[in-house]
Amino acid sequence: MERVELDPPGLFRHPAFKRVVTVQGDTKLVFIAGQTPSAYNYDPVEPGNYKAQYIQVMDNLDIALRAAGASWDDVVYRRMFVLDVDEFLKIFYDEDLPRYGDGRPPSTLIGVTRLSKPEFLVEVDLMAAVEPSR
């Protein structure tokens, strides 16, 4: 599998994501449903705390990636849904926030009015591409 990451000349090099990732060859694609800031019983963790909820979401995604034989370095697309974009961005660029892979897969950030539970502030889904043997 060949993976090429591009920040094309003429487009702003965004600090939070790459503009384009291409994947070619024998590849296993992994699609991970939106993960919420929930514990094993689907109860919300840390209501009102964007940082704690984001970390829980990313920990849940880490479990899902590993279950599929993938890692953060295999992520080729990330979509993030948040209740308040401004509040989320305050923590997203915090240097104390754990990093997952290089932290810059092609991404979309979407402000929404509600997630599946009113206490959820963040939801993230991913797509990854891995060598079929993994």
LINLIN-V115840 format. One record per residue. PHI is phi in radians with two decimals (999 if undefined). D_LAST is the distance of its C-alpha to the last C-alpha in Angstrom with 1 decimal. Layout:
phi=PHI d_last=D_LAST
phi=PHI d_last=D_LAST
This chain:
phi=999 d_last=11.9
phi=-1.92 d_last=14.9
phi=-2.06 d_last=15.5
phi=-2.14 d_last=19.2
phi=-1.90 d_last=20.8
phi=-2.24 d_last=24.5
phi=-2.10 d_last=27.6
phi=-1.03 d_last=30.0
phi=-0.99 d_last=33.5
phi=1.68 d_last=36.0
phi=-1.99 d_last=33.9
phi=-0.98 d_last=34.2
phi=-1.43 d_last=31.3
phi=-1.22 d_last=30.6
phi=-1.27 d_last=29.8
phi=-1.78 d_last=27.4
phi=-2.77 d_last=25.2
phi=-1.42 d_last=24.3
phi=-1.38 d_last=26.1
phi=-2.53 d_last=23.6
phi=-2.29 d_last=19.9
phi=-1.96 d_last=19.0
phi=-2.30 d_last=15.8
phi=-2.44 d_last=16.2
phi=1.93 d_last=14.5
phi=-1.19 d_last=11.8
phi=-2.48 d_last=10.0
phi=-1.74 d_last=8.6
phi=-1.62 d_last=11.2
phi=-2.10 d_last=11.5
phi=-1.96 d_last=15.1
phi=-1.96 d_last=16.4
phi=-1.03 d_last=20.0
phi=-0.94 d_last=22.6
phi=-1.76 d_last=22.6
phi=-1.90 d_last=26.1
phi=-1.39 d_last=27.6
phi=-2.14 d_last=27.9
phi=-1.38 d_last=27.6
phi=-0.99 d_last=26.2
phi=-1.56 d_last=29.4
phi=1.26 d_last=29.2
phi=-1.37 d_last=32.2
phi=-1.12 d_last=32.3
phi=-1.68 d_last=31.9
phi=0.78 d_last=34.6
phi=-0.88 d_last=36.5
phi=1.49 d_last=37.8
phi=-1.89 d_last=35.6
phi=-1.03 d_last=33.3
phi=-1.09 d_last=31.7
phi=-1.10 d_last=30.9
phi=-1.19 d_last=29.7
phi=-1.07 d_last=27.4
phi=-1.08 d_last=25.9
phi=-1.09 d_last=25.4
phi=-1.03 d_last=23.7
phi=-1.18 d_last=21.3
phi=-1.11 d_last=20.7
phi=-1.10 d_last=20.0
phi=-1.13 d_last=17.5
phi=-1.05 d_last=15.8
phi=-1.07 d_last=15.5
phi=-1.13 d_last=14.2
phi=-1.04 d_last=11.5
phi=-1.08 d_last=10.3
phi=-1.09 d_last=10.7
phi=-1.59 d_last=8.4
phi=1.37 d_last=5.5
phi=-2.11 d_last=7.4
phi=-2.35 d_last=10.3
phi=-1.07 d_last=13.8
phi=-1.22 d_last=13.3
phi=-1.58 d_last=11.1
phi=-1.19 d_last=14.1
phi=-1.97 d_last=16.2
phi=-2.81 d_last=18.9
phi=-2.34 d_last=20.8
phi=-2.16 d_last=23.8
phi=-2.07 d_last=26.2
phi=-1.98 d_last=29.2
phi=-2.40 d_last=32.0
phi=-1.31 d_last=35.5
phi=-2.42 d_last=37.1
phi=-1.03 d_last=35.7
phi=-1.08 d_last=38.2
phi=-1.14 d_last=37.5
phi=-1.10 d_last=33.7
phi=-1.13 d_last=34.1
phi=-1.06 d_last=36.3
phi=-1.65 d_last=33.4
phi=-1.11 d_last=30.5
phi=-1.69 d_last=32.0
phi=-1.18 d_last=33.0
phi=-1.16 d_last=31.9
phi=-1.44 d_last=31.5
phi=-1.22 d_last=28.8
phi=-1.01 d_last=25.4
phi=-1.80 d_last=23.0
phi=-2.18 d_last=19.5
phi=1.10 d_last=17.7
phi=-1.46 d_last=20.4
phi=1.32 d_last=21.9
phi=-2.24 d_last=22.6
phi=-1.20 d_last=20.3
phi=-0.90 d_last=22.5
phi=-2.51 d_last=24.3
phi=-2.29 d_last=27.1
phi=-1.96 d_last=29.4
phi=-2.16 d_last=31.6
phi=-1.45 d_last=34.6
phi=-2.19 d_last=35.2
phi=-1.57 d_last=38.1
phi=-2.89 d_last=36.2
phi=-1.91 d_last=32.8
phi=-1.13 d_last=32.3
phi=-2.26 d_last=34.4
phi=-1.01 d_last=37.2
phi=-1.38 d_last=36.1
phi=-1.29 d_last=32.7
phi=-1.81 d_last=33.0
phi=-2.44 d_last=29.5
phi=-2.50 d_last=26.6
phi=-2.38 d_last=23.4
phi=-2.08 d_last=20.7
phi=-2.37 d_last=17.6
phi=-2.24 d_last=15.5
phi=-2.25 d_last=12.2
phi=-2.25 d_last=10.4
phi=-2.28 d_last=6.8
phi=-1.06 d_last=5.8
phi=-1.04 d_last=5.5
phi=-1.30 d_last=3.8
phi=-1.56 d_last=0.0
